[in-house]
Structure formats: structure tokens, C-alpha cells
Amino acid sequence: VTHLVGREIIKRNFKRAVEIFLCDTTEYDTQFSKEIREKFTDPKNYGSVIKTLPKGMDLERNILRSLDNGRDYIAALRSVPINIRRLFVHAYQAFLFNRCLSNMIRDGQSITSCIKNDFCFKLENQLTLGKLMKYINDDDHTEMVPAMHLPGYSFKSTDGRFERKLSHMLKEENISPKDFYVKDMQELSVEGGFRQLPLLVNDFSYSDDLHVKFKIPVGAYATILLRELMKPDDPIKSGF
């Protein structure tokens, strides 16, 4: 539910953000978690429930204590450590980015080759991204990889295929780039930026079914490659 909390923060629905964090459950929650989160739905339970929360629910305890002391929803969210608060918004950014990317792949668009008007990173070497530039024509034989905007308040729609898709998605979400500047919680504002689309992998090798070796750039996630290699039926249960 992390990205759902982030979505409501971006939309300034701070009460709903708190409700999602405290009360929403998934099929992966334990029965204990489901039962105790049901109690979170009634403010009258806050005082008694706080005393029964295990150590693993420190964040929930902080929020409930803030609300029980009469603080508003922004103050309740700020009772959560700043790195976790930022994770909410970053998760929503990643959700939009990944959803846009998935739609492009579904529509048959290449995410490994640059075409006109794409933003691209120049490759300094096989694993190092260099200067960001706009791809103009196929006469430029410089090695490049396509890049896409990470949503933020600096995002501006252009004539690029990825920007058009992302703009459409933001409209579907009923948000605009300026919404990522959160005036009420400025510490959670995000400017955005660019990320490369393909995962660059180098020196890949394996010795048997259990041991693989490879190199990836800084900022890339090895779990993404491993997930694609393993193809688990349920990525979440498998630890991804």
C-alpha cells in the first residue's frame, strides 16, 4: 500500500493517506494484522490499541498516538521518520514510471532503441551513463539508451513518445506535475528527473542452476534481473 499512501499525499488527501496506512490490508497480511487494523478504523479504539501493538508496528503506534493526542493528519504523518515519508512519494513515482513503461511494452514500443525525440543517456561505457540528450536522427551512431521522466514538479510534456504516454497517465490519475510540489509538506516535494529504461547487464555468467554473476550500473536493482530469470508464479511470496 506504500504507493497508495503516496498518491493521497500528492493529492493532498492527508486523512485518506493515514487511513490507508493504518487500515488497508492485502491477502499477504496475517490474521493478527487484519484484526488489529480493523480496530484502527474506530478512533475510540486508539488509546487501548496502542498498548497492544507489537514492536513491528512502531510506525502505526506513532500515528495513532499523534491522532489520540488531538493532532491533525499532517502532524500524524510527520510522526513517521522522514525516510519512510519520502518512500511513500517515491513509491508512487515508481508506480507511475513502471505502469507507463509496461504500457509502452504492451503497445509494442521498443524500450532498448532510441527514436526521434526520445531523451537518451549517452553510454560512457557498458555500465556507465553519461550525458542526457535528445535523440534527433539515426545519423548519430553514438551508443545511447532511452530514458524516461520520473514524474515530479519539473516534468513538462514534450513531443516524445514516453512524455506523451506519461502525460496521459497523469491525466488518468487526475494529477498534474505541479501537484508533486507539496506545499503543506514541502519535505516530500519531488522534482523528478530521468531514468534509463533498459537494465544494463554486463559480464553475466552462471556455473550451475544456483550461482550467477553479473554487473549492473549504480542505481539498478539486481532483484529485477533475478525475478526475470526465475519467473516466480507469485513474485511477492517469493520475496520480490
C-alpha positions in Angstrom: 0.0 0.0 0.0 3.0 2.3 0.1 2.4 3.9 -3.3 -1.3 4.3 -2.4 -0.3 6.4 0.6 2.0 8.4 -1.6 -0.8 9.0 -4.1 -3.1 10.5 -1.5 -0.2 12.7 -0.2 0.3 14.1 -3.7 -3.4 14.7 -3.9 -3.4 16.5 -0.5 -5.8 13.9 0.9 -3.8 13.6 4.1 -6.7 12.0 6.1 -7.1 9.3 3.4 -3.3 8.7 3.3 -3.4 8.0 7.1 -6.5 5.7 6.7 -4.8 3.7 4.0 -1.6 3.3 6.0 -3.4 2.2 9.2 -6.4 0.2 7.9 -5.8 -1.2 4.4 -4.9 -4.9 4.2 -3.9 -7.3 1.5 -4.0 -11.1 1.1 -0.5 -11.2 2.4 -1.4 -9.7 5.8 -1.5 -12.1 8.8 -4.8 -12.7 10.6 -3.5 -10.7 13.5 -2.7 -7.8 11.2 -6.1 -7.8 9.7 -7.9 -7.9 13.0 -5.9 -5.1 14.6 -6.2 -2.9 11.5 -9.9 -3.4 11.7 -9.7 -1.8 15.2 -7.8 1.2 13.7 -11.0 2.2 11.8 -12.6 3.5 15.0 -10.9 6.4 16.7 -12.4 5.3 20.0 -10.0 2.3 20.0 -6.8 4.3 19.6 -5.9 4.6 23.3 -6.4 0.9 24.0 -5.0 -0.5 20.8 -1.7 1.5 21.2 -0.9 -0.6 24.3 -1.3 -3.9 22.4 0.8 -3.1 19.3 4.0 -5.2 18.8 7.4 -3.7 18.1 7.0 -4.3 14.4 4.2 -1.7 14.3 6.1 1.3 15.6 5.0 3.5 12.7 1.4 2.7 13.3 1.9 3.4 17.0 3.4 6.8 16.3 0.5 7.8 14.0 -2.2 6.5 16.5 -0.5 8.3 19.4 -0.5 11.6 17.4 -4.1 11.3 16.5 -5.1 10.2 20.0 -3.4 13.4 21.3 -5.6 15.5 19.0 -3.0 16.4 16.3 -4.1 16.8 12.7 -3.4 14.3 9.9 -0.3 16.2 8.6 1.2 16.1 12.1 0.4 12.4 12.3 2.2 11.7 9.0 5.1 13.7 10.3 5.4 11.3 13.2 6.8 8.8 10.7 10.5 9.1 10.1 11.4 11.3 7.1 13.0 8.5 5.1 9.8 6.5 5.3 7.6 9.5 4.5 9.7 10.1 1.4 9.4 6.4 0.5 5.6 6.9 0.2 6.0 9.5 -2.6 8.9 7.8 -4.2 6.8 4.6 -4.4 4.1 6.5 -6.2 6.6 7.9 -8.6 7.9 4.4 -9.3 4.4 3.1 -9.7 3.6 5.7 -12.4 7.0 5.1 -14.1 6.6 1.3 -14.2 3.0 1.5 -15.3 3.9 3.8 -18.1 6.8 1.5 -19.1 4.6 -1.6 -19.0 2.0 0.1 -21.3 4.7 1.1 -23.8 5.9 -2.6 -23.9 2.4 -3.8 -24.2 1.8 -1.5 -27.2 4.9 -2.9 -28.9 7.2 0.1 -28.3 10.9 -0.6 -28.1 12.5 0.5 -24.8 16.0 -0.5 -25.8 16.4 1.6 -29.0 16.2 5.4 -29.3 14.0 7.0 -31.9 13.5 10.6 -32.8 12.5 12.9 -29.9 13.4 10.4 -27.3 15.5 11.6 -24.3 18.5 9.3 -24.1 21.6 8.8 -22.0 24.9 8.6 -23.8 26.8 5.5 -22.8 30.3 6.2 -21.4 31.0 2.5 -21.2 28.9 -0.7 -20.9 27.7 0.2 -17.4 28.2 4.0 -17.0 25.5 6.5 -18.1 26.8 9.8 -19.4 25.1 13.0 -20.7 21.4 13.2 -21.1 20.4 14.4 -24.6 17.6 14.4 -27.1 17.8 11.9 -29.9 17.4 13.7 -33.2 18.2 11.3 -36.0 19.7 7.9 -36.9 22.8 9.5 -38.3 24.2 9.8 -34.8 25.9 6.5 -34.1 26.8 7.3 -30.5 25.8 4.5 -28.2 22.7 5.6 -26.3 19.9 4.1 -24.2 16.4 5.5 -24.0 15.4 7.5 -20.8 12.1 8.4 -19.4 10.9 11.1 -17.0 10.4 10.2 -13.3 7.3 12.2 -12.5 7.8 15.3 -10.5 7.0 19.0 -10.4 9.6 19.8 -13.1 8.1 17.5 -15.7 6.9 19.1 -18.9 5.2 17.2 -21.7 7.1 17.3 -25.0 6.7 15.6 -28.3 8.5 12.5 -27.2 6.6 9.2 -27.1 7.3 8.5 -23.4 6.3 12.0 -22.4 3.0 11.8 -24.2 2.2 8.5 -22.5 3.2 9.8 -19.1 1.1 12.9 -19.6 -1.9 10.8 -20.5 -1.4 8.7 -17.4 -1.1 11.7 -15.1 -4.5 12.9 -16.5 -6.0 9.5 -15.8 -4.7 9.8 -12.2 -6.3 13.3 -12.1 -3.0 14.9 -11.1 -0.6 17.4 -12.7 3.2 17.8 -12.4 2.8 20.8 -10.1 1.0 18.5 -7.6 4.4 16.9 -6.8 5.3 20.2 -5.0 3.5 19.5 -1.7 3.2 23.0 -0.1 1.8 21.5 3.1 4.7 19.1 3.5 7.5 20.6 1.5 9.9 17.9 2.6 8.0 15.4 0.5 8.1 17.5 -2.7 9.9 15.8 -5.6 11.3 17.5 -8.7 11.5 14.4 -10.8 14.3 13.5 -13.3 15.2 10.8 -15.7 15.9 7.1 -15.5 17.2 4.8 -18.2 14.7 2.2 -19.5 16.7 -1.0 -20.2 18.6 -2.7 -17.4 22.2 -2.7 -18.4 23.8 -6.1 -17.6 27.4 -6.9 -18.2 29.8 -9.9 -17.6 26.8 -12.2 -17.0 27.8 -15.9 -16.3 26.5 -18.9 -14.4 28.1 -22.1 -13.2 25.0 -24.1 -12.3 21.3 -23.6 -11.5 22.1 -21.7 -8.3 25.1 -19.4 -9.0 25.0 -16.4 -11.3 27.4 -13.5 -11.6 26.8 -10.2 -13.3 27.5 -6.4 -13.2 24.8 -3.7 -13.3 25.1 0.1 -13.0 24.7 2.1 -9.8 21.0 2.6 -9.1 19.9 -0.5 -10.8 18.3 -3.4 -8.9 19.7 -6.9 -9.1 16.3 -8.3 -7.9 14.7 -7.2 -11.2 17.1 -9.3 -13.2 16.8 -12.2 -10.8 13.0 -12.0 -11.0 13.1 -12.2 -14.8 15.4 -15.2 -14.6 13.4 -17.1 -12.0 9.9 -16.1 -13.3 8.1 -17.0 -10.0 4.4 -17.6 -10.1 3.9 -15.2 -7.2 6.7 -12.6 -7.0 5.6 -11.2 -3.7 5.6 -14.6 -1.9 9.0 -15.3 -3.5 10.5 -12.2 -1.9 10.4 -9.8 -4.8 
